[in-house]
Amino acid sequence: MKKTAEFIKNALWLSASALLLRSLSVGFNSYIAERIGSEGMGLFSMIMGIYAFALTLASAGISLSSTRMVAEELGLSRRAHALGALSAVLRYALLCGGLATAALLLLAPPLSRYVLGDVRTLPALSVLALGLLPVSVTAALNGYFTAVRRVYKNAAAAILEQSVRMTATVLLLLRLLPCGVHFACLALALGGTLSEILSLLFSLVLFLFDRRRHFRGVRKSTEGMLLRTLKIALPIAISSYVRSGLSTVQHLLVPSALMRGGLTRGEALAAVGVLHGMVLPVLLFPTAVVGSFAGLLVPEVAECHARDDRAGARRIAVRALSAGLIFSIGTAGLMALLSGDLSTLLYSSSTAGYYLLLLAPAIPVMYLDSIVDALLKGLGHQVYSMGVNIADAAISILLLLLFLPRYGISGYVAVIYITEIFNFALSLFRLCTALRPALSPALTLFFPLGAALFSFGTAARIFTAEGTLFSLLPKAGYYLGLYLLLLCILEPVVRVRGKKERPRRKVADRP
């Protein structure tokens, strides 16, 4: 009971902070989009495609290695080995972060000229390179705080980072935006790098206080830890590099494929800016809750795995998937209902609302995939997950080359659906093979789906899309209230019916 209470407390901490950060981020993106326009958002999105690959080189596998190794050692009551595990992961993080920083600094000139096709992006790429080492070390410390169940320290560091990023970027934009779009991209890069450096310093201070309080007098034991770190991190890192490289290629292909379909470069960048800079941040906003929840599953499942407690891991999986389905189905209905209001309120764009409505039904697959991936990582199946992700990215590239020149940005939406379903189906199959979680379709799928559809239809008839905060809040409140009420009414009925049917199935199974 104490462990469950601690899990809930940590989940609430992370969810509250993540929701706050996502709210600030969506509002900030709205401000940035208004200041630099769709073309500027598209150009910065291209820069971030390169940076995302460098970020993967710097940090892939580090946070998971830290979380798994520290959690496993603490689960076996070996505190000295837990500190040794963190020490090994930190050394690995310094190596990866340093190499990634040097690589991006050296390759920034040819990347800006030949890959991005715009030498004006060179300053932004060079500045972003300086933030890679701080990100790498911070990932190791974040993994440690997750493993020891003191995630509020991660939350505090993330809030500080976002606050610095927003403040610095706004101040820099005031000075640099009049000089052109590429200077606006430089302002965004400078704000991001400064925030990463300050976040690292803050996390280091928190760790030093944490060690003094909870590990006083404990001398770290590093025997064999570096090898264990490499066994966990390297397979993840290598597969992440391949997947991130493919994702970067995919990201860079979109504008050129759209141009082959007849769009100008400016129109193609604007289309990418709408989807990546406006629609996806809103669509993925609720993953603040799902991501926080999923991240906390890794140490819980890792401890069960270390103790060979398969039944405990199965119980965690069933509860996580059931809660994830109820949350994601309800969120999909809410996003579809508010798509027009949100796009008008945030971006004054009906186009963004159209694509938000198109992608809303994909939300359950997207959100549940992150939960399934977290469960697989806790069980040690992270290499399989990355293999699926690599296949996902490769298929995306092929489909983009086929669909975008002919169908435009609507073809991109179709590719998102196909690859998300492909990824989730393979991951869920592996989880079911490993744990065989017993899920009730009526309880976890059909009744939340029915409740969401009824709530959506009722709210859509009563309320109109006006695009103001005062019209959006009552509509959202009505939908959520009705959805939760229906869940409360239907859930006990479905449970009782399931209990009555279960004995008959057992009798029928007897020889």
C-alpha positions in Angstrom: 0.0 0.0 0.0 2.9 2.4 0.9 4.5 1.7 -2.5 1.2 2.3 -4.4 0.8 5.6 -2.5 4.3 6.6 -3.4 3.7 5.7 -7.1 0.5 7.8 -7.1 2.3 10.7 -5.4 5.1 10.7 -7.9 2.7 10.3 -10.8 0.8 13.4 -9.6 4.0 15.4 -9.2 5.2 14.5 -12.7 1.8 14.9 -14.3 1.1 18.3 -12.7 4.5 19.7 -13.7 4.3 18.2 -17.2 0.9 19.7 -17.8 2.1 23.0 -16.6 5.2 22.8 -19.0 3.1 21.6 -21.9 0.6 24.4 -21.3 3.5 26.9 -21.3 5.0 25.2 -24.4 1.8 25.3 -26.4 1.2 29.0 -25.5 4.8 29.7 -26.3 4.6 28.0 -29.7 1.5 30.0 -30.4 3.5 33.2 -29.7 6.5 32.1 -31.7 4.3 31.1 -34.7 2.6 34.5 -34.6 6.0 36.3 -34.5 8.0 34.3 -37.1 5.2 32.9 -39.3 4.6 29.5 -40.8 7.7 29.7 -43.0 9.9 30.5 -40.0 8.4 27.6 -38.1 9.1 25.3 -41.0 12.7 26.4 -41.2 13.3 26.0 -37.5 11.6 22.6 -37.7 14.2 21.6 -40.3 17.0 22.7 -38.0 15.5 20.8 -35.2 15.4 17.7 -37.4 19.2 17.8 -37.5 19.5 18.6 -33.8 17.2 15.7 -32.9 19.6 13.3 -34.4 22.6 14.9 -32.6 20.5 14.7 -29.4 20.0 11.0 -29.9 23.8 10.6 -30.3 24.3 12.4 -27.1 21.7 10.8 -24.8 20.2 7.6 -26.3 19.9 4.9 -23.6 21.4 7.0 -20.8 18.2 7.8 -18.8 16.9 4.2 -19.1 20.3 2.7 -18.1 20.4 4.9 -15.0 16.8 4.1 -14.1 17.1 0.4 -14.6 20.4 -0.2 -13.0 19.8 1.9 -9.9 16.3 0.5 -9.5 17.5 -3.1 -9.7 20.3 -2.5 -7.2 18.0 -0.8 -4.7 15.4 -3.6 -5.2 18.2 -6.0 -4.0 19.1 -3.6 -1.2 22.6 -2.9 -2.6 23.0 0.8 -2.0 26.7 1.0 -2.7 26.2 -0.7 -6.1 23.3 1.7 -6.8 25.8 4.6 -6.5 28.3 2.7 -8.6 25.8 2.2 -11.3 25.1 6.0 -11.5 28.8 6.7 -11.6 29.3 4.4 -14.5 26.3 5.9 -16.4 27.6 9.5 -15.8 31.0 8.5 -17.3 29.2 7.1 -20.3 27.1 10.2 -20.6 30.1 12.5 -20.6 31.7 10.5 -23.4 28.6 10.4 -25.6 27.7 14.1 -24.9 31.3 15.3 -25.7 31.5 13.3 -28.9 28.1 14.5 -30.1 29.0 18.1 -29.4 32.2 17.9 -31.3 30.5 16.1 -34.2 27.8 18.7 -34.7 30.2 21.6 -34.4 32.4 20.1 -37.1 29.6 19.1 -39.4 27.4 22.1 -39.0 28.8 24.0 -42.1 28.3 21.1 -44.6 24.9 20.2 -43.0 23.6 23.8 -43.3 24.8 24.1 -46.9 24.1 20.7 -48.5 21.4 19.1 -46.3 19.3 22.1 -45.2 20.2 24.0 -48.4 20.5 27.3 -46.4 23.8 28.5 -45.0 21.8 31.0 -42.8 21.0 28.0 -40.5 24.7 27.5 -39.5 24.7 29.8 -36.5 21.6 28.1 -35.0 23.1 24.6 -35.5 26.4 25.6 -33.9 24.7 27.1 -30.8 22.5 24.1 -30.4 25.6 21.8 -30.4 26.7 23.5 -27.1 23.7 22.2 -25.3 24.3 18.5 -26.1 26.7 17.7 -23.3 24.4 19.2 -20.6 21.5 17.2 -22.0 23.5 14.0 -21.8 24.5 14.4 -18.1 21.1 15.7 -17.1 19.5 12.5 -18.6 21.7 10.3 -16.3 20.6 12.4 -13.2 16.9 12.3 -14.3 17.1 8.5 -14.5 18.6 8.3 -11.0 15.8 10.5 -9.5 13.2 8.3 -11.3 14.8 5.1 -9.9 14.8 6.4 -6.3 11.2 7.7 -6.6 12.1 11.4 -6.0 10.8 12.6 -9.4 9.7 16.0 -8.0 13.3 17.0 -8.4 13.1 16.2 -12.1 9.9 18.3 -12.2 11.6 21.2 -10.5 14.5 21.1 -13.0 12.2 20.9 -16.0 10.1 23.9 -14.8 13.3 25.9 -14.4 14.5 24.9 -17.8 11.3 25.9 -19.5 11.1 29.2 -17.7 14.6 30.1 -18.7 14.0 29.0 -22.3 10.9 31.1 -22.7 12.3 34.2 -21.0 15.6 34.1 -22.9 13.9 33.4 -26.2 11.4 36.3 -25.9 14.2 38.8 -24.9 16.4 37.6 -27.8 13.6 37.7 -30.3 13.0 41.3 -29.5 16.5 42.1 -30.6 17.1 39.6 -33.4 13.7 39.2 -35.2 14.0 42.5 -37.1 17.2 41.1 -38.7 15.3 38.2 -40.5 13.9 34.7 -40.0 17.3 33.1 -39.7 18.1 35.4 -36.8 14.8 34.4 -35.2 16.0 30.8 -35.4 19.3 31.8 -33.8 17.3 33.4 -30.9 15.4 30.1 -30.4 18.6 28.1 -30.4 20.3 30.4 -27.9 17.3 30.3 -25.5 17.3 26.5 -25.7 21.0 26.0 -25.1 21.1 28.4 -22.1 18.2 26.6 -20.5 19.9 23.2 -20.9 23.0 24.5 -19.2 21.2 26.0 -16.2 19.0 22.9 -15.9 22.2 20.7 -15.6 23.6 23.0 -12.9 20.4 22.8 -10.9 20.1 19.0 -11.2 23.7 18.6 -10.0 23.0 20.7 -6.9 19.9 18.6 -6.2 21.8 15.4 -6.6 24.6 16.5 -4.2 22.0 17.3 -1.6 20.2 14.0 -2.3 23.3 11.9 -1.9 24.3 13.7 1.3 20.9 13.0 2.8 20.1 9.5 1.6 23.5 7.9 1.0 25.6 9.4 3.7 28.5 7.1 4.5 27.9 4.8 1.6 30.9 4.2 -0.6 30.1 3.5 -4.2 31.0 0.1 -5.7 31.7 0.3 -9.4 32.8 -3.3 -10.0 31.4 -4.4 -13.3 29.1 -1.4 -13.6 30.6 0.1 -16.7 30.2 -3.2 -18.6 26.5 -3.4 -17.4 26.0 0.1 -18.6 27.3 -0.7 -22.0 25.2 -3.9 -22.2 22.0 -1.8 -21.6 22.9 1.5 -23.3 24.8 0.4 -26.4 22.1 -1.7 -28.0 19.6 1.1 -27.3 22.0 3.7 -28.6 22.9 1.9 -31.8 19.3 1.2 -32.7 18.3 4.8 -31.6 21.0 6.2 -34.0 19.6 4.2 -36.9 16.0 5.1 -36.0 16.9 8.8 -35.4 18.9 8.9 -38.7 15.9 7.5 -40.6 13.6 10.0 -38.8 15.8 12.9 -39.7 15.8 11.8 -43.3 12.0 11.4 -43.1 11.7 14.9 -41.7 13.9 16.4 -44.4 12.1 14.5 -47.1 8.7 16.1 -46.4 9.4 19.6 -47.9 11.1 18.2 -51.0 8.4 15.6 -51.6 5.7 18.3 -51.3 7.7 20.4 -53.8 7.7 17.6 -56.2 3.9 17.7 -55.9 3.8 21.3 -57.1 4.3 23.4 -54.0 6.9 26.2 -53.8 9.6 25.9 -51.1 7.8 28.6 -49.0 4.5 26.7 -49.3 6.1 23.4 -48.4 7.8 24.9 -45.3 4.6 26.5 -44.3 2.7 23.2 -44.6 5.4 21.5 -42.4 5.2 24.4 -40.0 1.4 23.9 -39.6 1.6 20.2 -38.9 4.8 20.1 -36.8 4.7 23.5 -35.2 1.0 23.8 -34.6 -1.0 20.6 -34.8 1.3 18.0 -33.2 2.2 20.1 -30.1 -1.6 20.4 -29.4 -2.3 16.7 -30.2 0.5 15.5 -28.0 -0.2 17.9 -25.2 -1.9 15.3 -23.0 1.1 13.0 -23.3 2.4 15.1 -20.4 0.3 12.8 -18.2 0.9 9.6 -20.2 4.6 10.2 -20.4 4.9 10.9 -16.7 2.9 7.7 -15.9 4.9 5.6 -18.4 8.2 6.8 -17.1 7.4 5.7 -13.6 6.4 2.2 -14.8 10.0 1.4 -15.9 11.5 1.1 -12.3 8.4 -0.7 -11.0 8.5 -3.4 -13.7 12.4 -3.5 -13.5 12.2 -4.4 -9.8 9.6 -7.1 -10.5 11.8 -8.4 -13.3 14.9 -8.5 -11.1 13.0 -10.5 -8.4 11.5 -12.8 -11.1 8.0 -11.7 -10.0 6.1 -12.2 -13.3 2.7 -12.0 -11.6 3.5 -8.6 -10.2 4.7 -7.3 -13.6 1.5 -8.7 -15.1 -0.7 -6.8 -12.6 1.2 -3.6 -13.3 0.7 -4.1 -17.1 -3.1 -4.8 -16.8 -3.7 -1.7 -14.6 -1.5 0.5 -16.9 -3.1 -0.6 -20.1 -6.7 -0.3 -18.7 -6.0 3.2 -17.3 -4.3 4.2 -20.6 -7.2 3.1 -22.7 -9.8 5.0 -20.6 -7.6 8.2 -20.7 -6.6 8.1 -24.4 -10.1 7.3 -25.7 -11.6 10.2 -23.7 -8.8 12.5 -24.8 -9.4 11.6 -28.5 -13.0 12.6 -28.2 -12.1 15.9 -26.5 -9.5 16.8 -29.1 -12.0 16.1 -31.9 -14.6 18.2 -30.2 -12.3 21.2 -29.5 -10.2 21.0 -32.7 -11.8 24.1 -34.3 -11.8 26.1 -31.1 -8.2 25.3 -30.3 -6.9 26.1 -33.7 -8.7 29.4 -33.8 -7.8 30.4 -30.3 -4.1 29.4 -30.5 -3.2 30.0 -34.1 -6.1 31.8 -35.9 -5.9 29.0 -38.4 -8.7 26.8 -39.7 -6.2 24.6 -41.5 -4.6 23.5 -38.2 -8.1 22.6 -36.8 -8.8 20.5 -39.8 -5.6 18.4 -39.4 -6.2 18.2 -35.6 -9.6 16.7 -36.3 -8.1 14.2 -38.8 -5.4 13.0 -36.3 -7.6 12.9 -33.2 -8.7 9.2 -33.7 -5.0 8.2 -33.7 -4.5 9.4 -30.1 -5.3 6.1 -28.4 -2.7 4.3 -30.5 -0.1 7.0 -29.9 -0.6 7.2 -26.2 -0.9 3.4 -25.5 2.3 2.8 -27.6 4.3 4.9 -25.1 2.9 2.8 -22.2 3.6 -0.5 -23.9 7.2 0.7 -24.7 7.8 1.6 -21.0 6.6 -1.9 -19.9 8.8 -3.6 -22.4 11.8 -1.5 -21.3 11.2 -2.5 -17.7 11.2 -6.2 -18.8 14.5 -5.7 -20.7 13.0 -5.8 -24.2 14.2 -2.4 -25.1 16.2 -3.7 -28.1 13.1 -5.2 -29.6 11.2 -1.9 -29.1 14.0 0.0 -30.9 13.9 -2.6 -33.8 10.2 -1.9 -34.2 10.9 1.8 -34.2 13.6 1.4 -36.9 11.2 -0.5 -39.1 8.5 2.1 -38.4 10.9 4.9 -39.6 12.0 3.0 -42.7 8.4 2.3 -43.7 7.6 6.0 -43.1 10.3 7.1 -45.6 9.0 4.7 -48.3 5.4 5.8 -47.8 6.3 9.5 -47.8 8.1 9.1 -51.1 4.9 7.4 -52.5 2.2 9.5 -50.9 3.4 13.1 -50.6 4.0 14.0 -54.2 0.5 12.7 -55.1 -1.6 13.5 -52.1 0.3 16.4 -50.4 0.0 16.9 -46.7 -3.0 14.7 -46.4 -0.8 11.9 -47.5 1.5 12.7 -44.6 -1.5 12.2 -42.3 -2.2 8.8 -43.8 1.5 7.8 -43.3 1.2 8.8 -39.6 -1.8 6.5 -39.2 -0.2 3.5 -40.9 3.1 3.7 -39.1 1.6 4.3 -35.7 -0.7 1.3 -36.0 2.1 -0.8 -37.3 4.4 0.1 -34.4 1.8 -0.3 -31.7 0.6 -3.7 -33.0 4.1 -5.2 -33.0 4.9 -3.8 -29.5 1.6 -5.0 -28.0 2.1 -8.5 -29.5 5.6 -8.7 -27.8 4.1 -7.6 -24.4 1.3 -10.1 -24.7 3.8 -12.8 -25.5 6.0 -11.9 -22.5 3.3 -11.4 -19.8 0.0 -12.6 -21.2 -2.0 -9.7 -19.5 -5.7 -10.6 -19.1 -7.6 -7.6 -20.3 -11.4 -7.4 -20.6 -12.4 -5.8 -23.9 -15.8 -4.7 -22.6 -14.3 -3.0 -19.5 -11.2 -1.5 -21.1 -12.3 -0.7 -24.7 -15.9 -0.8 -25.6 -17.5 1.0 -22.7 -15.0 4.0 -22.7 -15.4 4.2 -26.5 -19.2 4.2 -26.2 -19.0 6.8 -23.4 -16.7 9.0 -25.5 -18.9 8.8 -28.6 -22.0 9.7 -26.7 -20.4 12.6 -24.9 -18.9 13.9 -28.1 -22.2 13.7 -30.0 -24.2 15.4 -27.2 -21.6 18.2 -26.7 -21.3 18.9 -30.4 -25.1 19.3 -30.7 -25.4 21.7 -27.7 -22.3 23.9 -28.2 -21.0 25.7 -31.3 -17.3 26.3 -32.3 -16.7 30.0 -31.6 -12.9 29.9 -31.0 -12.9 31.8 -27.7 -11.7 30.7 -24.3 -15.2 31.4 -22.8 -16.9 29.1 -25.3 -14.2 26.4 -25.1 -14.2 25.9 -21.3 -17.9 25.1 -20.9 -17.8 22.7 -23.9 -14.8 20.9 -22.5 -16.3 20.8 -19.0 -19.6 19.4 -20.3 -17.8 16.6 -22.3 -15.5 15.6 -19.5 -18.2 15.7 -16.9 -20.5 13.5 -19.0 -17.7 11.1 -20.0 -16.6 10.6 -16.4 -20.2 10.2 -15.2 -20.9 7.5 -17.8 -17.7 5.7 -16.8 -18.8 5.7 -13.2 -22.3 4.4 -14.1 -21.2 1.7 -16.6 -18.0 0.4 -15.0 -19.6 -1.4 -12.0 -22.2 -2.9 -14.4 -19.6 -4.3 -16.7 -17.5 -5.6 -13.8 -20.4 -7.5 -12.2 -21.3 -9.0 -15.6 -17.7 -10.1 -16.1 -17.6 -11.8 -12.7 -20.8 -13.7 -13.4 -19.5 -15.0 -16.7 -16.0 -16.0 -15.4 -17.1 -19.2 -13.5 -18.9 -20.6 -16.5 -15.8 -20.3 -18.6 -13.8 -22.2 -16.0 -16.3 -25.0 -15.9 -16.3 -25.2 -19.7 -12.6 -25.5 -19.8 -12.5 -28.7 -17.6 -11.9 -32.0 -19.5 
